[in-house]
Amino acid sequence: MSAIVLGQADALLIVDMQLDFLPGGSLGVPQGDRVVAPINTLIDLYHARRLPVYASRDWHPPEHCSFGAQGGPWPPHCVAGTEGARFSPALQLRDDTIIVSKADTAEVDAYSAFSGTGLADAMRRRGISRVAVCGLATDYCVLNTALDGIKEGFEVLLVPEAVRAVDVRPGDGDHAVARMLRQGAVPVRLSGGHLVADVLLGAQL
Protein backbone atom coordinates (compact mmCIF):
# COMPACT_ATOMS: atom_id res chain seq x y z
CA MET A 1 0.00 0.00 0.00
CA SER A 2 1.47 3.34 -1.10
CA ALA A 3 0.07 6.49 0.48
CA ILE A 4 -0.52 9.56 -1.67
CA VAL A 5 0.95 12.63 0.02
CA LEU A 6 -1.21 15.63 -0.87
CA GLY A 7 0.44 19.02 -1.17
CA GLN A 8 -0.10 22.50 -2.56
CA ALA A 9 0.04 21.25 -6.16
CA ASP A 10 -3.05 19.04 -5.65
CA ALA A 11 -6.70 19.68 -6.43
CA LEU A 12 -9.95 17.70 -6.43
CA LEU A 13 -12.20 17.79 -9.50
CA ILE A 14 -15.78 16.54 -9.03
CA VAL A 15 -17.49 15.89 -12.35
CA ASP A 16 -21.19 16.62 -12.94
CA MET A 17 -22.83 15.51 -9.69
CA GLN A 18 -26.14 16.97 -10.81
CA LEU A 19 -29.68 15.80 -10.10
CA ASP A 20 -30.41 14.90 -13.74
CA PHE A 21 -27.48 12.45 -13.66
CA LEU A 22 -28.60 10.78 -10.43
CA PRO A 23 -31.23 8.02 -10.18
CA GLY A 24 -34.63 9.54 -10.93
CA GLY A 25 -33.14 12.26 -13.12
CA SER A 26 -33.76 12.63 -16.84
CA LEU A 27 -30.42 10.96 -17.60
CA GLY A 28 -29.85 9.12 -14.35
CA VAL A 29 -26.71 7.00 -13.99
CA PRO A 30 -27.45 3.62 -12.37
CA GLN A 31 -26.21 3.68 -8.76
CA GLY A 32 -24.93 7.20 -9.31
CA ASP A 33 -26.05 8.16 -5.82
CA ARG A 34 -23.58 5.68 -4.35
CA VAL A 35 -20.65 7.91 -5.18
CA VAL A 36 -21.89 10.76 -2.99
CA ALA A 37 -20.47 9.34 0.25
CA PRO A 38 -16.93 8.71 -1.07
CA ILE A 39 -16.91 12.09 -2.80
CA ASN A 40 -17.89 13.78 0.47
CA THR A 41 -14.96 12.00 2.11
CA LEU A 42 -12.69 13.35 -0.63
CA ILE A 43 -14.07 16.86 -0.10
CA ASP A 44 -13.28 16.59 3.62
CA LEU A 45 -9.79 15.31 2.82
CA TYR A 46 -8.92 18.17 0.46
CA HIS A 47 -10.69 20.81 2.54
CA ALA A 48 -8.75 19.78 5.67
CA ARG A 49 -5.53 20.43 3.76
CA ARG A 50 -6.84 23.72 2.35
CA LEU A 51 -6.57 22.42 -1.19
CA PRO A 52 -8.89 23.63 -3.96
CA VAL A 53 -12.02 21.72 -4.88
CA TYR A 54 -13.55 22.15 -8.34
CA ALA A 55 -17.03 20.97 -9.36
CA SER A 56 -17.99 20.83 -13.02
CA ARG A 57 -21.55 20.96 -14.27
CA ASP A 58 -23.39 20.70 -17.56
CA TRP A 59 -25.12 24.05 -18.00
CA HIS A 60 -27.08 23.61 -21.20
CA PRO A 61 -29.38 26.02 -23.01
CA PRO A 62 -32.84 24.53 -23.74
CA GLU A 63 -31.95 23.91 -27.41
CA HIS A 64 -28.60 22.26 -26.77
CA CYS A 65 -27.16 20.18 -29.62
CA SER A 66 -26.86 17.03 -27.46
CA PHE A 67 -30.65 16.81 -27.02
CA GLY A 68 -32.75 14.48 -29.16
CA ALA A 69 -34.86 17.30 -30.62
CA GLN A 70 -31.69 18.79 -32.10
CA GLY A 71 -30.45 15.43 -33.38
CA GLY A 72 -28.30 14.62 -30.37
CA PRO A 73 -28.12 11.28 -28.50
CA TRP A 74 -29.58 12.32 -25.13
CA PRO A 75 -32.87 13.45 -23.62
CA PRO A 76 -32.93 17.03 -22.32
CA HIS A 77 -30.86 17.31 -19.15
CA CYS A 78 -29.08 19.84 -16.96
CA VAL A 79 -30.75 22.86 -18.56
CA ALA A 80 -29.22 25.94 -16.96
CA GLY A 81 -31.18 27.16 -13.97
CA THR A 82 -33.49 24.16 -13.71
CA GLU A 83 -33.86 21.78 -10.79
CA GLY A 84 -32.18 18.98 -12.73
CA ALA A 85 -29.06 21.08 -13.21
CA ARG A 86 -28.60 21.55 -9.45
CA PHE A 87 -25.87 19.68 -7.63
CA SER A 88 -27.07 16.85 -5.43
CA PRO A 89 -28.13 18.34 -2.09
CA ALA A 90 -26.37 15.40 -0.42
CA LEU A 91 -23.06 16.58 -1.89
CA GLN A 92 -21.29 18.56 0.82
CA LEU A 93 -19.77 21.30 -1.31
CA ARG A 94 -18.20 24.18 0.62
CA ASP A 95 -18.80 27.82 -0.19
CA ASP A 96 -15.29 28.08 -1.66
CA THR A 97 -15.88 25.31 -4.22
CA ILE A 98 -14.91 26.53 -7.68
CA ILE A 99 -17.79 25.88 -10.11
CA VAL A 100 -16.91 25.05 -13.71
CA SER A 101 -19.82 25.35 -16.18
CA LYS A 102 -19.46 23.53 -19.49
CA ALA A 103 -21.43 22.97 -22.70
CA ASP A 104 -23.25 26.25 -22.07
CA THR A 105 -23.78 27.22 -25.71
CA ALA A 106 -26.32 25.57 -27.97
CA GLU A 107 -23.96 24.57 -30.78
CA VAL A 108 -21.12 23.00 -28.81
CA ASP A 109 -21.12 19.91 -26.62
CA ALA A 110 -18.44 19.25 -24.03
CA TYR A 111 -17.99 16.03 -22.10
CA SER A 112 -14.75 17.25 -20.52
CA ALA A 113 -14.51 19.79 -17.72
CA PHE A 114 -11.44 21.13 -19.55
CA SER A 115 -13.27 21.71 -22.84
CA GLY A 116 -13.84 25.38 -23.54
CA THR A 117 -13.82 26.34 -19.85
CA GLY A 118 -10.32 27.69 -19.31
CA LEU A 119 -9.94 25.26 -16.42
CA ALA A 120 -6.46 24.03 -17.33
CA ASP A 121 -5.00 27.54 -17.44
CA ALA A 122 -6.77 28.49 -14.21
CA MET A 123 -5.30 25.45 -12.46
CA ARG A 124 -1.83 26.13 -13.77
CA ARG A 125 -2.02 29.72 -12.50
CA ARG A 126 -2.67 28.28 -9.03
CA GLY A 127 0.34 26.00 -9.31
CA ILE A 128 -1.73 22.83 -9.58
CA SER A 129 -0.05 19.88 -11.26
CA ARG A 130 -2.03 16.90 -9.92
CA VAL A 131 -5.80 16.45 -10.06
CA ALA A 132 -7.97 13.75 -8.49
CA VAL A 133 -11.02 13.06 -10.67
CA CYS A 134 -14.35 11.62 -9.49
CA GLY A 135 -18.06 11.87 -10.31
CA LEU A 136 -20.35 11.01 -13.22
CA ALA A 137 -20.30 9.34 -15.60
CA THR A 138 -17.25 7.08 -15.91
CA ASP A 139 -17.70 6.38 -19.62
CA TYR A 140 -18.44 9.95 -20.73
CA CYS A 141 -17.60 13.07 -18.76
CA VAL A 142 -15.20 11.44 -16.29
CA LEU A 143 -13.39 9.68 -19.13
CA ASN A 144 -13.03 12.80 -21.25
CA THR A 145 -12.08 14.98 -18.30
CA ALA A 146 -9.34 12.58 -17.21
CA LEU A 147 -7.96 12.19 -20.74
CA ASP A 148 -7.96 15.94 -21.33
CA GLY A 149 -6.29 16.51 -17.97
CA ILE A 150 -3.50 14.16 -19.00
CA LYS A 151 -3.18 15.91 -22.37
CA GLU A 152 -2.90 19.23 -20.55
CA GLY A 153 0.06 17.88 -18.62
CA PHE A 154 -1.56 17.19 -15.26
CA GLU A 155 -0.99 14.03 -13.28
CA VAL A 156 -4.46 12.54 -12.94
CA LEU A 157 -5.54 10.45 -9.97
CA LEU A 158 -8.65 8.38 -10.68
CA VAL A 159 -10.87 7.30 -7.76
CA PRO A 160 -12.81 4.27 -9.12
CA GLU A 161 -15.01 3.91 -6.03
CA ALA A 162 -16.21 7.49 -6.60
CA VAL A 163 -17.35 7.08 -10.22
CA ARG A 164 -20.21 5.22 -11.91
CA ALA A 165 -20.95 4.48 -15.57
CA VAL A 166 -23.94 4.85 -17.85
CA ASP A 167 -23.01 1.53 -19.51
CA VAL A 168 -25.10 2.09 -22.65
CA ARG A 169 -23.25 -1.01 -23.76
CA PRO A 170 -22.43 -3.43 -20.93
CA GLY A 171 -18.82 -3.00 -19.94
CA ASP A 172 -18.46 0.60 -21.16
CA GLY A 173 -17.47 1.73 -17.68
CA ASP A 174 -14.79 -0.92 -17.27
CA HIS A 175 -13.41 -0.14 -20.71
CA ALA A 176 -13.33 3.57 -19.84
CA VAL A 177 -11.39 2.93 -16.63
CA ALA A 178 -8.92 0.73 -18.51
CA ARG A 179 -8.45 3.41 -21.16
CA MET A 180 -7.78 6.11 -18.56
CA LEU A 181 -5.20 3.94 -16.82
CA ARG A 182 -3.50 3.07 -20.10
CA GLN A 183 -3.16 6.77 -20.83
CA GLY A 184 -1.45 7.34 -17.50
CA ALA A 185 -4.14 7.99 -14.88
CA VAL A 186 -3.15 6.62 -11.47
CA PRO A 187 -5.83 4.56 -9.69
CA VAL A 188 -6.27 5.46 -6.03
CA ARG A 189 -8.69 4.53 -3.26
CA LEU A 190 -9.74 5.86 0.09
CA SER A 191 -8.30 4.13 3.11
CA GLY A 192 -8.52 5.41 6.65
CA GLY A 193 -9.22 8.97 5.54
CA HIS A 194 -6.27 9.00 3.14
CA LEU A 195 -5.68 8.33 -0.54
CA VAL A 196 -3.56 5.30 -1.37
CA ALA A 197 -2.42 3.94 -4.70
CA ASP A 198 -4.63 1.07 -5.85
CA VAL A 199 -1.77 -1.28 -6.69
CA LEU A 200 -4.01 -4.23 -7.54
CA LEU A 201 -6.12 -2.30 -10.03
CA GLY A 202 -3.04 -0.75 -11.63
CA ALA A 203 -1.41 -4.16 -11.99
CA GLN A 204 -4.31 -5.46 -14.09
CA LEU A 205 -3.10 -3.50 -17.12
KADA-V991603 format. One record per helix or strand. SS is the DSSP state (@ for helix, = for strand). FROM is the first residue (numbers start at 1). TO is the last residue. If there is no record, write none. Layout:
SS & FROM & TO
SS & FROM & TO
This chain:
= & 2 & 3
= & 10 & 15
= & 18 & 18
@ & 19 & 21
@ & 32 & 48
= & 52 & 58
= & 60 & 60
= & 67 & 67
@ & 68 & 70
= & 74 & 74
= & 79 & 79
@ & 83 & 85
= & 87 & 87
= & 98 & 102
= & 105 & 105
= & 108 & 108
@ & 119 & 125
= & 130 & 136
@ & 138 & 151
= & 155 & 164
@ & 172 & 182
= & 186 & 191
= & 194 & 197
@ & 199 & 203
